[in-house]
Amino acid sequence: RKQVALKSSVKCLVKIKRTLQAYALARPTIRFSLRVLKAKNDKGNWIYAPKPGAGVEDAAFKVVGKDCASQCRWSILESAGFEVQAFLPKPDADCARISNIGHFLSIDSRPVSTTRGVLKQVITLFKENLRGVSPHLQNAKDPFICINIVCPPESYDPNVEPAKDDVMFEDSSLVLAAAEKLFSTVYVPTTIEQAATEAQVGRHEAGHFSVGPDIARSYDDEITE
């Protein structure tokens, strides 16, 4: 058992760090620290120390780095009682900077897995819309996105998985519809200026699309620290 544990220690530490990073993005005002005891060096250690009032954008700069975070923007869509909050790549994002980073999805600020079920479908919708907006994003592999879905009370069961990394929605079609509306609104084959104007106008079918007040400039300008 000791040999097996030592052999898989590197992969285990990678998963632990990834979990902490997911929680930092889901709860950006909380401090997280990983320290590997009795390690030969500090390479395995990791810390997230937020500034007062930190948001997802601030966490993203520290978790995934400036190169990736500067290519993203903050968007929100409300539909059928669900609010989809997303920090996602802009339509003109640099493909190389957002690739090979992965997806961070949470339900009511609790990180969940994106490898199965409805949550996997949400990520599939994101990839399809991202890759369809421009030829230079068609080869985006494992692109970064951070999503938090705020749900109506009693709209899902959080106890369907012992690891607590999955949920069962009462009506998953409402979640998928809300996600699709957000992605299709952001990723349209048009100029960034037109997308910004359309987003600020207001209503899109049953959903209301808006941009966070502090990030509205990101439609035209890169986010800076």
Secondary structure as UniProt FT lines:
FT   HELIX           2..7
FT   HELIX           9..26
FT   TURN            28..29
FT   STRAND          32..34
FT   TURN            37..38
FT   TURN            43..44
FT   STRAND          46..48
FT   TURN            52..53
FT   HELIX           56..63
FT   HELIX           66..69
FT   TURN            70..71
FT   STRAND          72..79
FT   TURN            80..81
FT   STRAND          82..89
FT   TURN            91..92
FT   HELIX           95..98
FT   TURN            99..100
FT   STRAND          103..107
FT   TURN            108..109
FT   STRAND          110..112
FT   HELIX           117..133
FT   HELIX           135..137
FT   TURN            138..139
FT   STRAND          145..150
FT   TURN            153..154
FT   STRAND          156..157
FT   TURN            162..163
FT   STRAND          168..169
FT   HELIX           172..186
FT   HELIX           192..201
FT   STRAND          203..204
FT   TURN            205..206
FT   STRAND          207..210
FT   TURN            213..215
FT   HELIX           216..219
//
